[in-house]
Amino acid sequence: MSRTLTYFESGFASATALAECGRYSEARRALRGLQASVDLEPAAARRLHSTAAEWAMRAGRFPEARKHWKRALRLAPNDAAGHFALGRAHEADPFGCDRTAVRRYRKAIQLNANLPIYRATLGRALVRVDNVRAGVKILCRAAEAAPSDPEVLEIVSEGLREAGQPQVAFRVMSHARFLAPDDRAIKKLWDRSRFSLTAATQQAHRDNDERTAARPEETPAVLPFLRISGTGNRIRQDQGSVRTAPMLRLRTD
């Protein structure tokens, strides 16, 4: 092992130890110092940028995370996981770009179509950019590919709720609970989907009541009683009667 590689591994281990203690700021500074002081091989540089990006994500420093993921992807442009992570760095940032996230997720699926979580995140991102129909379709396909994976199903459930499809989310979660009845994470997702469906149903009833109250002319009316009388096609129309106290009749013998 060369002296440069030994120095890198030692510095990287020290930075990792800091991160494991929750000292992410110091860990990121250690990586920056390591990058500045050592002429790294492409594989080592990619490892450094990927790690720095993950730590920046945990600290909520999304622009910094995107910067490192872009540098890592320059060294490995066909890394599906890198494109996926860069997409999440956009989607998780309140000031990020959901449309850029969609492009990165599509690229990740193009490079590796075997991971349902890639499809689930793409579907949710499409819903968030108002491409609801395509998003719901992809979310359902992700659920079909991973019907009992809590991580995938959580993204699917969230995306379907944001798409205004609580009934579809409940159906998907009910199927997942049937497949894994003892999984607590899935049970929690099922409870949440049931609550969302109930809330949506109640809101629909309230909206219907408000529309009815706003149009009193459309409220149900009492119709006169129609009775066929005599022969032929003549129709007798009796007006509605008013109920009164019954009258006693005296019988005379």
Buried (B, 14 or more C-beta within 10 A) or exposed (E): EEEEEEEBEEBBEBBBEBBEEEBBEBBBEBBEEBBEEBEBBEEBBBBBBBBBBBBBBEBEBBEBBBBBBBBBBEBBEEBBBBBBBBBBBBBEBEEBBBEBBBBBBBBBBEBBEEBBBBBBBBBBBBBBBEBBEEBBEBBBBBBEBBBBBBEBBBBBBBBBBBBEBBBBBBBBBEBBBEEBEEBEBBBEBBEBBBEBBEEBEEEEEEEEEEEEEEEEEEEEEEEEEEEEEEEEEEEEEEEEEEEEEEEEEEEEE
